[in-house]
Amino acid sequence: MKVLLIDHYDSFVDMIADYLRQLKCQVIILKTDEINDQTLDILKPEKVIIGPGPGHPSDSGLIVTKQLLRLVLMRKIPVLGICLGHQLIAEYFGALVVKADFIAHGLKTKVIHNRDSFFSNIPTQFNVVRYHSLIVDKSSMSGTELEIIAMTESNEVMALRHSKLSCYGVQFHPESILTDCGLQILSNFLEV
């Protein structure tokens, strides 16, 4: 399976790519500034992962990633956003991304999911590792087509999906060695 992985100049991208290769994927990594209108036509990916990175999803440097997301969704290519990618998807569909109450840098957190198929073969409660200072505002998701599929015990959005499209986001880092079931989460996405 061919997976396009968008790199926002983040060191975690190589670990995501390594997990995908363990799952027998052909991984193509492109930096966000290497994307153009022909990227999907030339590469023909079967899945797209919008990776983590610094900044806010409304930063001007992410316009190209947002344009790619629009094309991916129009072509009905399944897409997963991780951390910044998750926030970018949320903002694209009308949710707000706000400053978190506290900075999570290497923070291990218990997450509870709602048994969505995205979390198949994963315990309802599991530990994840978080690296972020921004978060999707839960209250801003009403009126969007986004659904919350996992949260922390303190009601922070940790995973979402679009109600009609194969579009998912996780705030945490599945590729972190301290995240339980990270490889299974990526495997589940590949099955979408």
Steps between C-alpha positions, in 0.01 A plus 500: 500500500634844405478761777582868459634641828509879530793627707467839672869492593446278802736231629212260573431449129779245463348289778158514332663391174679215679170372644338520156788302348456236771141480373637434148416843357689687234552836671558824313601788728455853370574819688204736507682742268559223242126450439331641192176456302643200313618307807202263511495446122869415490526289817152339503499422874242261643514671842626835626635584845539864597778489753585699811700818516537836670260790476129567478288348219400850386865599437554623144767235437233231519286633213651242265416215740142627524476509120630142488244398764222646285619299198541182707144532631361576153664180371375305801850387599502395868695748711635500855628808681747460786540783755530811279333298221211421735463867586518598133216259414289633787553859392434413135153375597417801718617409850724731700854422608585676825782523749494199733465553874848355537783406267527127444860412420559127530191472719363148542120516519215250525262523204151353482351420160139438398558164329511656154642256243807724477591356841435133415705256710598776743386506865235764572750675729864521399802726556633746244781751488426863418719784372289813446406843631183534290182295506173468311226685689236237573212749514586637155443160338120514529357602166793341313498157341774388737444240771709453813616139522748524790558733795710536810348455845491881519291519178770615258449388139760237416352352180237596248349383175286651229145362500495430124859496375796273577668780691648454848717690744691416817646765730746254653800332338429136406864463393631574851649195667298579815165509317316172547380340177650765270584250228146358523351849460697554179407151383132577562530818294650301213192274508260794449 
